[in-house]
């Protein structure tokens, strides 16, 4: 399931962002997923929720997904403190 590896990659990116901004908690993550990206959104959400529990700063993050035209997976916004 490549959605799980994509979710893990997103978590890794979020950890780096939190460290760079000295944030201790990520509250909201907004992602745009292209309808032609070949990503099963429900599987991606499941993977994100499963993997986030292993990382303190991301553990409480809410994932918000917008499906858009195209074939990209884009990290659109991160709200952290």
C-alpha positions in Angstrom: 0.0 0.0 0.0 1.9 3.1 -1.2 -0.5 5.4 0.7 1.2 4.2 3.9 4.7 5.2 2.6 3.3 8.5 1.5 1.8 9.1 4.9 5.1 8.2 6.5 6.9 10.7 4.2 4.4 13.4 5.2 5.0 12.7 8.9 8.8 12.9 8.3 8.3 16.3 6.6 6.1 17.5 9.4 8.8 16.5 12.0 11.4 18.5 10.1 9.1 21.5 9.8 8.3 21.4 13.6 12.0 21.2 14.4 12.8 24.1 12.0 10.2 26.3 13.6 10.8 25.1 17.2 7.2 23.9 17.4 6.1 21.3 19.9 2.7 20.5 18.5 1.2 20.3 15.0 -2.5 20.9 15.2 -3.7 20.9 11.5 -2.3 19.6 8.3 -3.9 20.6 5.0 -3.1 18.5 2.0 -4.2 18.8 -1.6 -4.5 15.5 -3.5 -4.9 15.5 -7.2 -7.8 13.3 -8.5 -5.3 11.7 -11.0 -2.6 11.1 -8.4 -3.5 7.5 -7.9 -3.9 7.9 -4.2 -6.8 6.3 -2.4 -7.7 9.1 0.0 -9.3 6.8 2.7 -6.1 4.7 2.7 -3.9 7.7 3.0 -6.0 9.1 5.9 -5.8 5.7 7.6 -2.1 5.5 7.1 -1.6 9.0 8.4 -3.6 8.3 11.5 -1.8 5.1 12.2 1.7 6.5 11.8 1.1 9.9 13.6 0.7 8.1 16.9 4.4 7.3 16.9 5.5 11.0 16.8 4.8 13.3 19.8 4.6 16.5 17.9 2.1 15.1 15.3 0.1 12.8 17.5 -2.9 15.2 17.8 -2.8 16.6 14.3 -6.0 16.7 12.3 -5.5 15.9 8.6 -7.7 18.0 6.2 -7.7 16.9 2.6 -8.9 18.8 -0.5 -9.2 16.9 -3.7 -8.1 19.0 -6.7 -7.5 18.5 -10.4 -4.2 17.1 -11.3 -1.8 14.4 -10.2 0.0 16.1 -7.3 0.2 15.5 -3.6 0.8 19.0 -2.0 1.3 20.0 1.6 -0.7 23.2 1.5 -0.7 24.3 5.2 0.6 23.4 8.6 -0.7 25.0 11.7 1.6 24.4 14.7 2.5 25.9 18.0 
